[in-house]
Amino acid sequence: MRDAVIVIPARYASTRYPAKPLATLKGVSGIERTLLERSVMAARAAAVSTRGVTGLFVATDDERIAAEAKRVGAEVIMTDPACANGTERVAQAVERAGLGQPIIVNLQGDAPLTPPHFVSTLINAMREDETRMVATPVLRCDRESLDNFRNDRRLDRVGATTVVRDLKGNAIYFSKEVIPFTGTLKADGPIPVFHHVGLYAYTPEALRLYASLTPGELEQLEGLEQLRFIEHGHKIAAVEVSAPGAAFWELNNPSDVPLIEDYLHRMGME
Protein backbone atom coordinates (compact mmCIF):
# COMPACT_ATOMS: atom_id res chain seq x y z
CA MET A 1 0.00 0.00 0.00
CA ARG A 2 1.35 3.40 -0.96
CA ASP A 3 1.46 5.93 1.88
CA ALA A 4 0.02 9.45 1.57
CA VAL A 5 0.64 12.84 3.15
CA ILE A 6 -1.80 15.77 3.38
CA VAL A 7 -0.54 19.30 2.75
CA ILE A 8 -2.76 22.36 3.25
CA PRO A 9 -1.48 25.35 1.25
CA ALA A 10 -2.49 28.67 2.80
CA ARG A 11 -1.52 32.22 1.91
CA TYR A 12 -2.40 35.56 3.50
CA ALA A 13 -2.47 37.69 0.36
CA SER A 14 -5.53 37.15 -1.83
CA THR A 15 -7.07 39.48 -4.38
CA ARG A 16 -10.63 38.42 -3.66
CA TYR A 17 -10.34 37.76 0.07
CA PRO A 18 -7.20 38.98 1.91
CA ALA A 19 -6.37 37.08 5.11
CA LYS A 20 -8.93 34.41 4.19
CA PRO A 21 -7.28 31.56 6.20
CA LEU A 22 -7.78 33.64 9.36
CA ALA A 23 -11.45 34.41 8.70
CA THR A 24 -13.70 32.95 11.40
CA LEU A 25 -16.71 30.70 10.99
CA LYS A 26 -19.27 29.78 13.66
CA GLY A 27 -20.30 26.15 13.99
CA VAL A 28 -23.46 24.72 15.49
CA SER A 29 -22.14 25.36 19.02
CA GLY A 30 -21.59 29.06 18.27
CA ILE A 31 -17.82 28.70 18.70
CA GLU A 32 -15.80 30.71 16.20
CA ARG A 33 -12.92 28.88 14.53
CA THR A 34 -10.64 30.18 11.83
CA LEU A 35 -10.95 28.80 8.33
CA LEU A 36 -7.46 27.35 8.74
CA GLU A 37 -8.41 25.56 11.97
CA ARG A 38 -11.50 24.10 10.29
CA SER A 39 -9.38 22.97 7.32
CA VAL A 40 -6.91 21.29 9.69
CA MET A 41 -9.85 19.61 11.45
CA ALA A 42 -11.12 18.31 8.09
CA ALA A 43 -7.63 17.02 7.24
CA ARG A 44 -7.27 15.28 10.61
CA ALA A 45 -10.65 13.59 10.23
CA ALA A 46 -9.58 12.39 6.77
CA ALA A 47 -6.24 11.13 8.11
CA VAL A 48 -7.98 9.14 10.85
CA SER A 49 -10.41 7.51 8.42
CA THR A 50 -7.87 6.70 5.68
CA ARG A 51 -5.24 4.01 6.01
CA GLY A 52 -1.66 5.00 5.29
CA VAL A 53 -1.85 8.78 5.81
CA THR A 54 1.47 9.40 7.49
CA GLY A 55 1.71 13.17 7.76
CA LEU A 56 -0.21 16.47 7.85
CA PHE A 57 1.35 19.87 7.16
CA VAL A 58 0.34 23.48 6.55
CA ALA A 59 2.41 25.14 3.80
CA THR A 60 2.46 28.93 4.01
CA ASP A 61 4.59 32.00 3.33
CA ASP A 62 3.15 34.09 6.16
CA GLU A 63 4.12 34.10 9.83
CA ARG A 64 0.57 34.99 10.94
CA ILE A 65 -0.78 31.86 9.27
CA ALA A 66 2.15 29.82 10.57
CA ALA A 67 1.34 31.01 14.11
CA GLU A 68 -2.30 29.99 13.73
CA ALA A 69 -1.31 26.59 12.34
CA LYS A 70 0.99 26.00 15.32
CA ARG A 71 -1.75 27.16 17.71
CA VAL A 72 -4.02 24.38 16.44
CA GLY A 73 -1.21 21.84 16.56
CA ALA A 74 -0.32 21.53 12.88
CA GLU A 75 3.21 21.17 11.55
CA VAL A 76 4.31 24.03 9.28
CA ILE A 77 6.47 24.20 6.17
CA MET A 78 7.47 27.74 5.19
CA THR A 79 7.36 28.43 1.44
CA ASP A 80 8.21 31.27 -0.93
CA PRO A 81 5.74 34.18 -1.39
CA ALA A 82 6.41 33.88 -5.13
CA CYS A 83 4.44 30.61 -5.35
CA ALA A 84 1.63 31.44 -7.75
CA ASN A 85 -0.92 28.92 -6.49
CA GLY A 86 -1.53 26.03 -4.13
CA THR A 87 -0.02 23.38 -6.38
CA GLU A 88 3.23 25.33 -6.70
CA ARG A 89 3.22 25.80 -2.91
CA VAL A 90 2.65 22.11 -2.26
CA ALA A 91 5.38 21.18 -4.74
CA GLN A 92 7.83 23.48 -2.98
CA ALA A 93 6.77 22.24 0.47
CA VAL A 94 7.37 18.63 -0.57
CA GLU A 95 10.83 19.52 -1.85
CA ARG A 96 11.84 21.68 1.14
CA ALA A 97 10.64 19.20 3.76
CA GLY A 98 11.94 16.17 1.87
CA LEU A 99 8.57 14.41 2.04
CA GLY A 100 8.91 10.93 0.58
CA GLN A 101 5.32 9.65 0.47
CA PRO A 102 4.29 8.44 -3.02
CA ILE A 103 0.88 10.17 -2.84
CA ILE A 104 0.68 13.88 -2.01
CA VAL A 105 -2.77 15.24 -1.11
CA ASN A 106 -3.45 18.96 -1.52
CA LEU A 107 -6.40 19.85 0.70
CA GLN A 108 -6.93 23.50 -0.11
CA GLY A 109 -7.44 25.72 2.88
CA ASP A 110 -10.83 27.10 1.83
CA ALA A 111 -12.86 23.89 1.98
CA PRO A 112 -13.74 23.19 5.65
CA LEU A 113 -16.79 21.13 4.63
CA THR A 114 -14.68 18.46 2.90
CA PRO A 115 -15.95 15.05 4.12
CA PRO A 116 -13.24 12.53 5.10
CA HIS A 117 -14.44 10.02 2.50
CA PHE A 118 -13.60 12.48 -0.30
CA VAL A 119 -9.95 12.17 0.71
CA SER A 120 -10.19 8.38 1.14
CA THR A 121 -11.81 7.96 -2.27
CA LEU A 122 -9.15 10.09 -3.92
CA ILE A 123 -6.24 8.27 -2.30
CA ASN A 124 -7.77 4.89 -3.16
CA ALA A 125 -8.21 5.99 -6.78
CA MET A 126 -4.48 6.74 -6.94
CA ARG A 127 -3.64 3.39 -5.34
CA GLU A 128 -5.92 1.44 -7.69
CA ASP A 129 -4.33 2.82 -10.86
CA GLU A 130 -0.65 3.64 -10.51
CA THR A 131 -0.60 5.19 -14.00
CA ARG A 132 -2.55 8.15 -12.62
CA MET A 133 -0.38 11.17 -11.92
CA VAL A 134 -3.13 13.54 -10.76
CA ALA A 135 -6.64 12.96 -9.42
CA THR A 136 -9.32 15.28 -8.08
CA PRO A 137 -12.89 14.72 -6.80
CA VAL A 138 -16.02 15.95 -8.57
CA LEU A 139 -19.48 16.14 -7.04
CA ARG A 140 -22.69 16.09 -9.08
CA CYS A 141 -24.68 19.24 -8.34
CA ASP A 142 -28.06 19.07 -6.70
CA ARG A 143 -30.62 21.79 -7.37
CA GLU A 144 -29.44 23.92 -4.43
CA SER A 145 -25.78 23.91 -5.45
CA LEU A 146 -26.67 24.62 -9.09
CA ASP A 147 -28.73 27.59 -7.91
CA ASN A 148 -25.72 28.78 -5.87
CA PHE A 149 -23.54 28.59 -8.98
CA ARG A 150 -26.06 30.48 -11.08
CA ASN A 151 -26.55 33.12 -8.40
CA ASP A 152 -22.81 33.80 -8.24
CA ARG A 153 -22.67 34.26 -11.99
CA ARG A 154 -25.80 36.45 -11.98
CA LEU A 155 -24.14 38.72 -9.41
CA ASP A 156 -20.84 38.61 -11.36
CA ARG A 157 -19.06 36.92 -8.44
CA VAL A 158 -16.14 34.60 -9.10
CA GLY A 159 -17.20 31.59 -7.11
CA ALA A 160 -16.83 27.82 -7.20
CA THR A 161 -15.62 25.76 -10.15
CA THR A 162 -17.36 23.31 -12.48
CA VAL A 163 -15.78 20.57 -14.57
CA VAL A 164 -16.68 18.48 -17.61
CA ARG A 165 -15.26 14.98 -18.13
CA ASP A 166 -14.63 12.61 -21.01
CA LEU A 167 -16.16 9.11 -21.17
CA LYS A 168 -13.18 7.64 -19.31
CA GLY A 169 -13.61 9.99 -16.36
CA ASN A 170 -10.74 12.35 -17.17
CA ALA A 171 -11.25 16.10 -16.91
CA ILE A 172 -11.72 17.90 -20.24
CA TYR A 173 -12.04 21.40 -18.81
CA PHE A 174 -12.55 23.33 -15.58
CA SER A 175 -14.27 26.72 -15.47
CA LYS A 176 -15.61 29.44 -13.22
CA GLU A 177 -18.59 29.49 -15.57
CA VAL A 178 -21.37 26.92 -15.22
CA ILE A 179 -20.54 24.19 -17.72
CA PRO A 180 -22.03 22.44 -19.59
CA PHE A 181 -24.86 24.73 -20.75
CA THR A 182 -28.00 24.02 -18.71
CA GLY A 183 -30.51 26.36 -20.32
CA THR A 184 -32.55 23.43 -21.67
CA LEU A 185 -32.34 21.40 -18.46
CA LYS A 186 -35.62 19.75 -17.44
CA ALA A 187 -36.84 20.54 -13.95
CA ASP A 188 -36.97 16.86 -12.89
CA GLY A 189 -34.03 15.53 -14.88
CA PRO A 190 -30.53 14.65 -13.66
CA ILE A 191 -28.22 17.64 -13.38
CA PRO A 192 -25.19 17.21 -15.68
CA VAL A 193 -23.12 19.86 -13.85
CA PHE A 194 -20.25 18.68 -11.65
CA HIS A 195 -18.81 20.80 -8.85
CA HIS A 196 -15.03 20.54 -8.67
CA VAL A 197 -13.95 19.86 -5.10
CA GLY A 198 -10.83 21.78 -4.00
CA LEU A 199 -8.75 18.70 -3.37
CA TYR A 200 -5.99 17.01 -5.37
CA ALA A 201 -3.77 13.96 -5.15
CA TYR A 202 -0.49 13.90 -7.06
CA THR A 203 2.53 11.72 -7.45
CA PRO A 204 5.82 13.46 -6.59
CA GLU A 205 6.69 13.20 -10.31
CA ALA A 206 3.54 15.15 -11.22
CA LEU A 207 4.47 17.94 -8.81
CA ARG A 208 7.98 18.18 -10.24
CA LEU A 209 6.49 18.25 -13.74
CA TYR A 210 4.03 20.99 -12.77
CA ALA A 211 6.81 23.16 -11.40
CA SER A 212 8.61 22.88 -14.75
CA LEU A 213 5.62 23.87 -16.91
CA THR A 214 4.76 27.41 -17.95
CA PRO A 215 1.25 28.75 -17.23
CA GLY A 216 -0.99 28.69 -20.30
CA GLU A 217 -3.55 31.20 -21.48
CA LEU A 218 -6.53 29.24 -20.15
CA GLU A 219 -5.01 28.93 -16.68
CA GLN A 220 -4.48 32.67 -16.58
CA LEU A 221 -7.93 33.54 -17.94
CA GLU A 222 -9.82 31.24 -15.56
CA GLY A 223 -7.44 31.61 -12.61
CA LEU A 224 -7.48 27.82 -12.23
CA GLU A 225 -4.12 26.19 -11.55
CA GLN A 226 -5.15 22.67 -12.61
CA LEU A 227 -5.61 23.81 -16.22
CA ARG A 228 -1.81 23.90 -16.53
CA PHE A 229 -1.74 20.10 -16.66
CA ILE A 230 -4.52 19.95 -19.28
CA GLU A 231 -3.08 22.71 -21.47
CA HIS A 232 0.21 20.81 -21.62
CA GLY A 233 -1.54 17.55 -22.55
CA HIS A 234 -1.48 15.73 -19.18
CA LYS A 235 -4.49 13.90 -17.76
CA ILE A 236 -6.35 14.62 -14.53
CA ALA A 237 -8.60 11.83 -13.27
CA ALA A 238 -11.89 13.42 -12.19
CA VAL A 239 -13.18 10.96 -9.60
CA GLU A 240 -16.89 11.21 -8.79
CA VAL A 241 -17.78 11.36 -5.11
CA SER A 242 -21.11 11.72 -3.32
CA ALA A 243 -22.22 13.48 -0.16
CA PRO A 244 -25.70 12.18 0.76
CA GLY A 245 -27.29 14.35 3.41
CA ALA A 246 -24.35 16.76 3.41
CA ALA A 247 -23.52 20.02 1.68
CA PHE A 248 -20.35 21.27 0.09
CA TRP A 249 -19.14 24.76 -0.75
CA GLU A 250 -15.81 26.58 -0.58
CA LEU A 251 -15.09 29.94 1.02
CA ASN A 252 -14.36 31.95 -2.12
CA ASN A 253 -15.71 35.38 -1.16
CA PRO A 254 -16.75 37.11 2.08
CA SER A 255 -20.35 36.61 0.97
CA ASP A 256 -19.85 32.83 1.31
CA VAL A 257 -19.42 33.06 5.11
CA PRO A 258 -23.15 32.94 6.01
CA LEU A 259 -23.74 30.17 3.46
CA ILE A 260 -20.99 27.97 4.92
CA GLU A 261 -22.06 28.76 8.50
CA ASP A 262 -25.57 27.64 7.56
CA TYR A 263 -24.13 24.39 6.19
CA LEU A 264 -22.07 23.90 9.38
CA HIS A 265 -25.27 24.23 11.43
CA ARG A 266 -27.26 21.92 9.17
CA MET A 267 -24.55 19.26 9.36
CA GLY A 268 -24.11 19.61 13.14
CA MET A 269 -20.46 20.59 12.83
CA GLU A 270 -18.81 22.27 15.82
C-alpha positions as CSV (number, residue, x, y, z in Angstrom):
1,M,0.0,0.0,0.0
2,R,1.4,3.4,-1.0
3,D,1.5,5.9,1.9
4,A,0.0,9.4,1.6
5,V,0.6,12.8,3.1
6,I,-1.8,15.8,3.4
7,V,-0.5,19.3,2.8
8,I,-2.8,22.4,3.3
9,P,-1.5,25.3,1.2
10,A,-2.5,28.7,2.8
11,R,-1.5,32.2,1.9
12,Y,-2.4,35.6,3.5
13,A,-2.5,37.7,0.4
14,S,-5.5,37.2,-1.8
15,T,-7.1,39.5,-4.4
16,R,-10.6,38.4,-3.7
17,Y,-10.3,37.8,0.1
18,P,-7.2,39.0,1.9
19,A,-6.4,37.1,5.1
20,K,-8.9,34.4,4.2
21,P,-7.3,31.6,6.2
22,L,-7.8,33.6,9.4
23,A,-11.5,34.4,8.7
24,T,-13.7,33.0,11.4
25,L,-16.7,30.7,11.0
26,K,-19.3,29.8,13.7
27,G,-20.3,26.2,14.0
28,V,-23.5,24.7,15.5
29,S,-22.1,25.4,19.0
30,G,-21.6,29.1,18.3
31,I,-17.8,28.7,18.7
32,E,-15.8,30.7,16.2
33,R,-12.9,28.9,14.5
34,T,-10.6,30.2,11.8
35,L,-11.0,28.8,8.3
36,L,-7.5,27.4,8.7
37,E,-8.4,25.6,12.0
38,R,-11.5,24.1,10.3
39,S,-9.4,23.0,7.3
40,V,-6.9,21.3,9.7
41,M,-9.8,19.6,11.5
42,A,-11.1,18.3,8.1
43,A,-7.6,17.0,7.2
44,R,-7.3,15.3,10.6
45,A,-10.6,13.6,10.2
46,A,-9.6,12.4,6.8
47,A,-6.2,11.1,8.1
48,V,-8.0,9.1,10.9
49,S,-10.4,7.5,8.4
50,T,-7.9,6.7,5.7
51,R,-5.2,4.0,6.0
52,G,-1.7,5.0,5.3
53,V,-1.9,8.8,5.8
54,T,1.5,9.4,7.5
55,G,1.7,13.2,7.8
56,L,-0.2,16.5,7.9
57,F,1.3,19.9,7.2
58,V,0.3,23.5,6.5
59,A,2.4,25.1,3.8
60,T,2.5,28.9,4.0
61,D,4.6,32.0,3.3
62,D,3.1,34.1,6.2
63,E,4.1,34.1,9.8
64,R,0.6,35.0,10.9
65,I,-0.8,31.9,9.3
66,A,2.1,29.8,10.6
67,A,1.3,31.0,14.1
68,E,-2.3,30.0,13.7
69,A,-1.3,26.6,12.3
70,K,1.0,26.0,15.3
71,R,-1.7,27.2,17.7
72,V,-4.0,24.4,16.4
73,G,-1.2,21.8,16.6
74,A,-0.3,21.5,12.9
75,E,3.2,21.2,11.5
76,V,4.3,24.0,9.3
77,I,6.5,24.2,6.2
78,M,7.5,27.7,5.2
79,T,7.4,28.4,1.4
80,D,8.2,31.3,-0.9
81,P,5.7,34.2,-1.4
82,A,6.4,33.9,-5.1
83,C,4.4,30.6,-5.3
84,A,1.6,31.4,-7.8
85,N,-0.9,28.9,-6.5
86,G,-1.5,26.0,-4.1
87,T,0.0,23.4,-6.4
88,E,3.2,25.3,-6.7
89,R,3.2,25.8,-2.9
90,V,2.6,22.1,-2.3
91,A,5.4,21.2,-4.7
92,Q,7.8,23.5,-3.0
93,A,6.8,22.2,0.5
94,V,7.4,18.6,-0.6
95,E,10.8,19.5,-1.8
96,R,11.8,21.7,1.1
97,A,10.6,19.2,3.8
98,G,11.9,16.2,1.9
99,L,8.6,14.4,2.0
100,G,8.9,10.9,0.6
101,Q,5.3,9.6,0.5
102,P,4.3,8.4,-3.0
103,I,0.9,10.2,-2.8
104,I,0.7,13.9,-2.0
105,V,-2.8,15.2,-1.1
106,N,-3.5,19.0,-1.5
107,L,-6.4,19.9,0.7
108,Q,-6.9,23.5,-0.1
109,G,-7.4,25.7,2.9
110,D,-10.8,27.1,1.8
111,A,-12.9,23.9,2.0
112,P,-13.7,23.2,5.7
113,L,-16.8,21.1,4.6
114,T,-14.7,18.5,2.9
115,P,-16.0,15.1,4.1
116,P,-13.2,12.5,5.1
117,H,-14.4,10.0,2.5
118,F,-13.6,12.5,-0.3
119,V,-10.0,12.2,0.7
120,S,-10.2,8.4,1.1
121,T,-11.8,8.0,-2.3
122,L,-9.2,10.1,-3.9
123,I,-6.2,8.3,-2.3
124,N,-7.8,4.9,-3.2
125,A,-8.2,6.0,-6.8
126,M,-4.5,6.7,-6.9
127,R,-3.6,3.4,-5.3
128,E,-5.9,1.4,-7.7
129,D,-4.3,2.8,-10.9
130,E,-0.7,3.6,-10.5
131,T,-0.6,5.2,-14.0
132,R,-2.6,8.2,-12.6
133,M,-0.4,11.2,-11.9
134,V,-3.1,13.5,-10.8
135,A,-6.6,13.0,-9.4
136,T,-9.3,15.3,-8.1
137,P,-12.9,14.7,-6.8
138,V,-16.0,15.9,-8.6
139,L,-19.5,16.1,-7.0
140,R,-22.7,16.1,-9.1
141,C,-24.7,19.2,-8.3
142,D,-28.1,19.1,-6.7
143,R,-30.6,21.8,-7.4
144,E,-29.4,23.9,-4.4
145,S,-25.8,23.9,-5.5
146,L,-26.7,24.6,-9.1
147,D,-28.7,27.6,-7.9
148,N,-25.7,28.8,-5.9
149,F,-23.5,28.6,-9.0
150,R,-26.1,30.5,-11.1
151,N,-26.6,33.1,-8.4
152,D,-22.8,33.8,-8.2
153,R,-22.7,34.3,-12.0
154,R,-25.8,36.5,-12.0
155,L,-24.1,38.7,-9.4
156,D,-20.8,38.6,-11.4
157,R,-19.1,36.9,-8.4
158,V,-16.1,34.6,-9.1
159,G,-17.2,31.6,-7.1
160,A,-16.8,27.8,-7.2
161,T,-15.6,25.8,-10.1
162,T,-17.4,23.3,-12.5
163,V,-15.8,20.6,-14.6
164,V,-16.7,18.5,-17.6
165,R,-15.3,15.0,-18.1
166,D,-14.6,12.6,-21.0
167,L,-16.2,9.1,-21.2
168,K,-13.2,7.6,-19.3
169,G,-13.6,10.0,-16.4
170,N,-10.7,12.3,-17.2
171,A,-11.3,16.1,-16.9
172,I,-11.7,17.9,-20.2
173,Y,-12.0,21.4,-18.8
174,F,-12.5,23.3,-15.6
175,S,-14.3,26.7,-15.5
176,K,-15.6,29.4,-13.2
177,E,-18.6,29.5,-15.6
178,V,-21.4,26.9,-15.2
179,I,-20.5,24.2,-17.7
180,P,-22.0,22.4,-19.6
181,F,-24.9,24.7,-20.7
182,T,-28.0,24.0,-18.7
183,G,-30.5,26.4,-20.3
184,T,-32.6,23.4,-21.7
185,L,-32.3,21.4,-18.5
186,K,-35.6,19.8,-17.4
187,A,-36.8,20.5,-14.0
188,D,-37.0,16.9,-12.9
189,G,-34.0,15.5,-14.9
190,P,-30.5,14.6,-13.7
191,I,-28.2,17.6,-13.4
192,P,-25.2,17.2,-15.7
193,V,-23.1,19.9,-13.8
194,F,-20.2,18.7,-11.7
195,H,-18.8,20.8,-8.8
196,H,-15.0,20.5,-8.7
197,V,-13.9,19.9,-5.1
198,G,-10.8,21.8,-4.0
199,L,-8.8,18.7,-3.4
200,Y,-6.0,17.0,-5.4
201,A,-3.8,14.0,-5.1
202,Y,-0.5,13.9,-7.1
203,T,2.5,11.7,-7.4
204,P,5.8,13.5,-6.6
205,E,6.7,13.2,-10.3
206,A,3.5,15.1,-11.2
207,L,4.5,17.9,-8.8
208,R,8.0,18.2,-10.2
209,L,6.5,18.2,-13.7
210,Y,4.0,21.0,-12.8
211,A,6.8,23.2,-11.4
212,S,8.6,22.9,-14.8
213,L,5.6,23.9,-16.9
214,T,4.8,27.4,-17.9
215,P,1.3,28.7,-17.2
216,G,-1.0,28.7,-20.3
217,E,-3.5,31.2,-21.5
218,L,-6.5,29.2,-20.2
219,E,-5.0,28.9,-16.7
220,Q,-4.5,32.7,-16.6
221,L,-7.9,33.5,-17.9
222,E,-9.8,31.2,-15.6
223,G,-7.4,31.6,-12.6
224,L,-7.5,27.8,-12.2
225,E,-4.1,26.2,-11.5
226,Q,-5.1,22.7,-12.6
227,L,-5.6,23.8,-16.2
228,R,-1.8,23.9,-16.5
229,F,-1.7,20.1,-16.7
230,I,-4.5,19.9,-19.3
231,E,-3.1,22.7,-21.5
232,H,0.2,20.8,-21.6
233,G,-1.5,17.6,-22.5
234,H,-1.5,15.7,-19.2
235,K,-4.5,13.9,-17.8
236,I,-6.4,14.6,-14.5
237,A,-8.6,11.8,-13.3
238,A,-11.9,13.4,-12.2
239,V,-13.2,11.0,-9.6
240,E,-16.9,11.2,-8.8
241,V,-17.8,11.4,-5.1
242,S,-21.1,11.7,-3.3
243,A,-22.2,13.5,-0.2
244,P,-25.7,12.2,0.8
245,G,-27.3,14.4,3.4
246,A,-24.4,16.8,3.4
247,A,-23.5,20.0,1.7
248,F,-20.4,21.3,0.1
249,W,-19.1,24.8,-0.7
250,E,-15.8,26.6,-0.6
251,L,-15.1,29.9,1.0
252,N,-14.4,31.9,-2.1
253,N,-15.7,35.4,-1.2
254,P,-16.7,37.1,2.1
255,S,-20.4,36.6,1.0
256,D,-19.9,32.8,1.3
257,V,-19.4,33.1,5.1
258,P,-23.1,32.9,6.0
259,L,-23.7,30.2,3.5
260,I,-21.0,28.0,4.9
261,E,-22.1,28.8,8.5
262,D,-25.6,27.6,7.6
263,Y,-24.1,24.4,6.2
264,L,-22.1,23.9,9.4
265,H,-25.3,24.2,11.4
266,R,-27.3,21.9,9.2
267,M,-24.5,19.3,9.4
268,G,-24.1,19.6,13.1
269,M,-20.5,20.6,12.8
270,E,-18.8,22.3,15.8
